[in-house]
Amino acid sequence: MPSTDLAEVAVAAPSPVPKSPGPALAAAMLGFALITLDTSVVNVALPAIGDDLRAGMSGLPWVVDAYTLPFAALLLSSGALADRFGASRAYGIGVVVFVLASAACGLAPGLPALLAARAVQGVAAAVMLPASLALVREAYGDPGRRARAVSLWAAGGTVAVALGPVAGGALTTAWSWRGVFFVNLPLGLLALAPLSRVARSERRPAPLDLPGQLTAMAALGALTFAAIEGGTEAWWALGIAGVSFAAFLLIETRRRHPVVPLGLFRNPTVAVAVAAGSANSVAFYGTLFVFSLFFQQVLGLSALAAGLMFLPMTGLLAGVNILSARVAARYGARLPIVLGQAVAVAGLLGLLTVDAHTPRVAQALLLVPLALGAGFSLPPLIASMMEAVPADRAGTAAGLLNAVRQTAGALAIAVFGSLAAASTESALRTSLLISASFLALTTVASLRLPGRRGR
């Protein structure tokens, strides 16, 4: 069946309004898990990809960022697309394209083909993510139930994060790095299944801002190129990034329907949520990237053994996500947001003690506080931002938050990967210090968030 036909079957057929919001939440969780799994499962396979496709150290960050860059940049518009075409339709088409691109990644004969397929994956993921969160917003009208649903949505991603390194290591060791992409095929079909029981989403007017989208993509791509490649070309790339970003800001202030409504940042909750979400991504995904290299290139562990080293870190994430929702419901969102970030900062500083001689068990356990802190702060952070914007801007707000988070993660991997080209151990310490500093600043900023609401 052609991909367009499959998407039409998944999202165009009329369906009755569900008696329960469960199918919408299930679809959203599975889609978010699929997107998140792709990030964590690929990190562990990077050394094997580099060896097989003869990609140098500078090529490894591109395997990650070829996916993350279009993902981050297009999230700016895909949130509006979710509003404009309906979340259920956008989600279904995104899943279909993601599955097909995953198959192309697994069949890639060389690095250029892999990077091209990864870029298509990123485009599809950009469509899926805000649509999945918009499905949750539509299905749950009560703010309290919606906050708990957002925590479960986030838990779907954290379960994928937990399974990703181990699954990626097992597939790479027992078969090939190509298996980390082929695993998306059955999982994608599973993510489509609940849509048959989800009511068709309402379409809302949301004009596209093509000039703003293009200048944002140019700025992000040039900045990442400068961070990864370095050399004389980096200065030209930085210049292009600066001009593109200035043009982006100018365009956004003059457009009637900007891709990024800059006025949203006048809301302190939105500003803090975006900054803290970015710091969370830098710390978590940047650390996952550099420790994947450290475990295999410095310690000489297999991909499976490296994946198992992350298991204590990632295995507790889902439970922490759910616990944070309960704490937020009782004490307000500010407490788990501030406390979670503070714990993550302490965890990053503790990881500075790790070197090649640190016992393996200690290395694995020292990763746990970072995961606990990140998992505890992120769900109430997302819920707070969604509550701070009008319902008709839910898709746009979700796209904005996740675009900035993914951009921060992409730039962190680009910078940390560039540092690792010189020395993996030195890059490890520098990346931890950068992450801890950024997260400490947003921890203080999060004290400005609203406290507990009255009953």
MARKE-432707 format. One record per residue (C-alpha): residue in three letters; y negated, z negated, x negated. Coordinates in steps of 0.001 Angstrom, whole numbers, padded with zeros to 6 digits, always signed. Example, Ala and Ser with C-alpha at 12.3 -4.5 7.8 and 13.67 -1.06 7.14 Angstrom:
! residues 2
Ala+004500-007800-012300Ser+001060-007140-013670
This chain:
! residues 455
Met+000000+000000+000000Pro-003420+000921-001445Ser-005630-002003-002386Thr-008275-001163+000228Asp-005654-001069+002969Leu-004241-004401+001862Ala-007690-005951+001935Glu-008313-004601+005435Val-005034-006066+006667Ala-005953-009405+005122Val-009491-009742+006378Ala-010300-007196+009062Ala-007662-007874+011712Pro-009018-010014+014558Ser-007793-013558+014483Pro-008277-016415+016914Val-010460-019349+016061Pro-008103-021858+014444Lys-007478-025178+016135Ser-007665-026800+012734Pro-009771-026020+009664Gly-006628-026402+007538Pro-005953-022674+006938Ala-009515-022090+005737Leu-009255-025028+003350Ala-005837-023855+002141Ala-007163-020359+001431Ala-010219-021755-000354Met-008136-024126-002487Leu-005618-021449-003474Gly-008336-018952-004357Phe-010257-021441-006464Ala-007013-022500-008150Leu-006250-018868-009007Ile-009675-018410-010614Thr-009462-021671-012555Leu-005882-021116-013686Asp-006911-017868-015344Thr-009357-019701-017606Ser-007121-022537-018735Val-003945-020459-019042Val-005615-017843-021262Asn-007146-020314-023736Val-003758-021418-025038Ala-002627-017795-025419Leu-005641-016730-027513Pro-004013-016972-030965Ala-001030-014912-029752Ile-003359-012313-028219Gly-005296-012133-031473Asp-002151-011616-033546Asp-000594-009034-031235Leu-003725-006962-030630Arg-005142-007500-034141Ala-008320-009107-032864Gly-010146-011180-035452Met-011632-014589-034830Ser-014743-012960-033389Gly-012567-011114-030878Leu-011087-014263-029339Pro-014283-015471-027611Trp-014632-011992-026095Val-011211-012330-024426Val-012627-015320-022566Asp-016192-014116-022113Ala-015295-010579-021003Tyr-014071-012399-017883Thr-016708-015122-017742Leu-019808-012954-018253Pro-019440-010693-015195Phe-018099-013680-013302Ala-021224-015707-014061Ala-023759-012905-013665Leu-022384-011491-010421Leu-022088-014902-008807Leu-025833-014605-008266Ser-025317-011720-005841Ser-021830-012500-004615Gly-023059-015603-002838Ala-025365-013368-000832Leu-022476-010952-000296Ala-020404-013775+001157Asp-023242-014432+003609Arg-023880-010756+004325Phe-020338-009485+004847Gly-018658-012710+005918Ala-016856-015167+003699Ser-013370-014286+004928Arg-013796-010554+004271Ala-015359-011074+000830Tyr-012634-013538-000126Gly-009773-011213+000854Ile-011132-008197-001011Gly-011830-010336-004073Val-008259-011635-004201Val-006790-008122-003967Val-008958-006779-006798Phe-008234-009865-008917Val-004481-009347-008594Leu-004695-005666-009535Ala-006907-006436-012544Ser-004466-009141-013667Ala-001684-006567-013699Ala-003880-004288-015820Cys-004487-007161-018264Gly-000753-007734-018625Leu-000175-004034-019324Ala-003131-003590-021715Pro-002116-001581-024843Gly-005014-002844-026952Leu-008058-005099-027075Pro-010554-002652-025454Ala-008267-002131-022454Leu-007712-005871-022146Leu-011441-006603-022235Ala-012135-003944-019592Ala-009495-005379-017258Arg-010787-008884-017898Ala-014250-007723-016837Val-012840-006457-013533Gln-011108-009797-013089Gly-014478-011462-013560Val-016101-009280-010918Ala-013363-010141-008436Ala-013545-013847-009255Ala-017307-013758-008678Val-016682-012490-005160Met-013929-015019-004468Leu-015524-018269-005605Pro-018634-018583-003407Ala-016708-017070-000517Ser-014052-019772-000846Leu-016647-022535-000816Ala-018447-020908+002114Leu-015144-020938+004025Val-015053-024714+003587Arg-018654-025055+004736Glu-017941-022997+007864Ala-014723-024832+008727Tyr-016125-028370+008517Gly-019239-029168+010531Asp-019246-032913+009904Pro-020858-033802+006535Gly-018359-036550+005782Arg-015312-034372+006445Arg-016958-031525+004559Ala-017476-033716+001485Arg-013810-034681+001525Ala-012842-031024+001979Val-014986-030034-001016Ser-013121-032642-003054Leu-009801-031126-002008Trp-011163-027666-002836Ala-012105-028924-006279Ala-008682-030568-006576Gly-007068-027143-006165Gly-008924-026036-009258Thr-008128-029170-011201Val-004420-028870-010463Ala-004631-025351-011874Val-006455-026684-014933Ala-003671-029233-015378Leu-000899-026661-015100Gly-002704-023888-016980Pro-002286-024989-020613Val+001359-025928-020152Ala+002179-022801-018147Gly+000283-020629-020606Gly+002019-022212-023549Ala+005449-021895-021948Leu+004932-018250-020968Thr+003532-017334-024367Thr+006269-019111-026311Ala+009212-018033-024151Trp+008035-014515-023340Ser+004624-013150-024346Trp+000928-013670-023811Arg+001187-010933-021169Gly+002961-013385-018892Val-000222-015429-018466Phe-001689-012498-016537Phe+001406-011405-014625Val+001711-014899-013140Asn-001397-014123-011088Leu+000433-011525-009009Pro+002600-013839-006855Leu-000122-016489-006827Gly-002649-013977-005527Leu-000395-012965-002662Leu+000025-016639-001803Ala-003772-017077-001745Leu-004092-014242+000784Ala-001544-015619+003238Pro-003679-018268+005054Leu-006373-015711+005941Ser-004340-014524+008931Arg-005125-017879+010595Val-008799-018072+009612Ala-011469-017018+012094Arg-013614-014074+011091Ser-016721-015347+009326Glu-020126-014694+010814Arg-022275-012184+008968Arg-025758-013376+007990Pro-028665-011255+006751Ala-028826-011490+002955Pro-030511-008505+001277Leu-029377-007733-002267Asp-031790-007933-005182Leu-030513-005198-007503Pro-033373-005373-010082Gly-032958-009137-010394Gln-029189-008826-010715Leu-029408-006154-013430Thr-031963-008031-015533Ala-029919-011229-015254Met-026814-009387-016469Ala-028737-007819-019354Ala-030133-011190-020462Leu-026770-012946-020291Gly-024844-010152-022011Ala-027361-009830-024846Leu-027502-013585-025395Thr-023712-013850-025562Phe-023497-010882-027943Ala-025966-012582-030255Ala-023991-015827-030190Ile-020617-014195-030915Glu-021446-011378-033308Gly-024324-012826-035329Gly-025811-010860-038234Thr-028829-008570-038021Glu-027738-007306-034613Ala-028114-010821-033248Trp-031894-010713-033632Trp-032109-007467-031696Ala-029838-008931-029038Leu-031968-012056-028785Gly-035051-009904-028330Ile-033368-007955-025543Ala-032269-011218-023941Gly-035786-012628-024057Val-037404-009519-022572Ser-034719-009259-019891Phe-035095-012897-018921Ala-038874-012601-018707Ala-038460-009521-016530Phe-035969-011409-014382Leu-038400-014271-013762Leu-041219-011845-012970Ile-039054-009903-010532Glu-037811-013046-008809Thr-041328-014348-008182Arg-042319-011068-006508Arg-039220-010174-004498Arg-039136-010986-000817His-035413-011703-001075Pro-034718-012697-004703Val-031204-013009-006044Val-032195-016482-007269Pro-034681-018172-004919Leu-036643-020046-007572Gly-038050-022286-004870Leu-034661-023983-004605Phe-035353-025675-007922Arg-038271-027566-006395Asn-035632-029691-004719Pro-034761-032409-007281Thr-031163-032578-006066Val-030674-028861-006678Ala-032287-029002-010123Val-030220-031980-011236Ala-026995-030575-009786Val-027444-027269-011625Ala-028242-028979-014938Ala-025415-031521-014658Gly-022939-028864-013556Ser-023870-026797-016608Ala-023401-029742-018951Asn-020029-030438-017351Ser-018899-026855-018015Val-020132-026862-021620Ala-018296-030091-022357Phe-015040-029356-020570Tyr-014434-025655-021195Gly-015988-025693-024654Thr-013717-028566-025689Leu-010674-026875-024180Phe-011458-023741-026197Val-011991-025378-029594Phe-009036-027747-029261Ser-006760-024828-028326Leu-007674-023275-031671Phe-007460-026604-033513Phe-003975-027413-032244Gln-002536-024032-033195Gln-004538-022907-036227Val-005108-026250-037966Leu-002109-028298-036844Gly+000244-025295-036659Leu+001584-026169-033187Ser+003264-023579-030994Ala+001516-022401-027830Leu+003823-024572-025721Ala+003237-027647-027871Ala-000518-027030-027727Gly-000338-026783-023948Leu+001550-030065-023735Met-001172-031754-025793Phe-003574-031104-022915Leu-001258-032488-020242Pro-002478-036128-020353Met-006047-034801-020181Thr-005585-032461-017249Gly-002805-034187-015328Leu-005100-036843-013860Leu-007884-034516-012730Ala-006761-033909-009138Gly-006359-037607-008401Val-009756-038372-009927Asn-011396-035683-007768Ile-010034-037294-004613Leu-010967-040802-005771Ser-014543-039685-006469Ala-014914-038498-002868Arg-013894-041943-001588Val-016305-043678-003955Ala-019102-041305-002928Ala-018390-041944+000763Arg-018692-045680+000247Tyr-021419-046006-002389Gly-023222-042659-002284Ala-022937-039630-004566Arg-025211-040888-007333Leu-022800-043578-008566Pro-019776-041337-009282Ile-022019-038599-010697Val-023739-040900-013188Leu-020634-042927-014010Gly-018472-039844-014488Gln-020901-038205-016874Ala-021290-041420-018881Val-017514-041693-019294Ala-017361-038050-020391Val-020042-038655-023035Ala-018076-041622-024369Gly-014953-039461-024454Leu-016684-036722-026446Leu-017938-039236-028994Gly-014445-040705-029287Leu-013052-037236-030070Leu-015238-037108-033181Thr-012638-039323-034859Val-009906-036671-034508Asp-008759-034795-037608Ala-005542-033239-038917His-004167-036674-039830Thr-004745-038323-036451Pro-001406-039064-034722Arg-000541-036490-032092Val-000285-039066-029291Ala-003726-040422-030148Gln-005205-036917-030099Ala-003809-036240-026651Leu-004971-039595-025261Leu-008482-039246-026697Leu-008949-036145-024547Val-008365-038142-021355Pro-011814-039810-020947Leu-013569-036429-020982Ala-011343-035156-018190Leu-011683-038355-016169Gly-015464-038288-016401Ala-015782-034587-015589Gly-013345-034827-012688Phe-015077-037889-011262Ser-018595-036418-011318Leu-018119-032784-010270Pro-017018-032987-006567Pro-019893-035248-005427Leu-022238-033104-007503Ile-021199-029976-005608Ala-021266-031756-002249Ser-024763-033144-002933Met-026165-029706-003665Met-024524-028153-000600Glu-026056-030879+001568Ala-029489-030289+000009Val-029750-026653+001193Pro-029890-025169+004705Ala-026612-023987+006175Asp-027742-020358+006164Arg-028184-020493+002369Ala-024774-022018+001651Gly-023322-018882+000082Thr-026416-018248-002032Ala-026541-021870-003203Ala-022852-021863-004076Gly-023310-018657-006030Leu-026298-020069-007898Leu-024603-023329-008861Asn-021438-021693-010050Ala-023286-018847-011789Val-025217-021293-013932Arg-022098-023363-014604Gln-020100-020319-015666Thr-022998-019039-017771Ala-023154-022359-019585Gly-019402-022262-020189Ala-019562-018669-021469Leu-022368-019441-023892Ala-020586-022574-025094Ile-017451-020592-025885Ala-019533-017899-027583Val-021350-020417-029787Phe-018307-022573-030498Gly-016204-019494-031251Ser-018824-018275-033704Leu-018762-021656-035424Ala-014945-021592-035527Ala-015008-018301-037441Ala-016270-020254-040447Ser-014279-023473-040023Thr-012296-024663-037020Glu-012546-028354-037957Ser-016299-028169-038570Ala-016761-026248-035309Leu-014805-028959-033511Arg-017220-031700-034515Thr-020364-029660-033988Ser-019250-028568-030526Leu-018486-032154-029542Leu-021945-033306-030633Ile-023655-030466-028746Ser-021660-031200-025605Ala-022269-034962-025775Ser-026022-034501-026256Phe-026371-032126-023313Leu-024261-034341-021050Ala-026164-037487-022051Leu-029434-035844-020976Thr-028074-034874-017565Thr-026600-038347-017103Val-030104-039779-017343Ala-031488-037040-015083Ser-028833-037812-012459Leu-030388-041232-011933Arg-033033-039356-009908Leu-030498-038337-007281Pro-030680-040036-003878Gly-028823-043316-003606Arg-026506-044511-000870Arg-027502-043432+002616Gly-027741-045952+005379Arg-024833-046172+007776
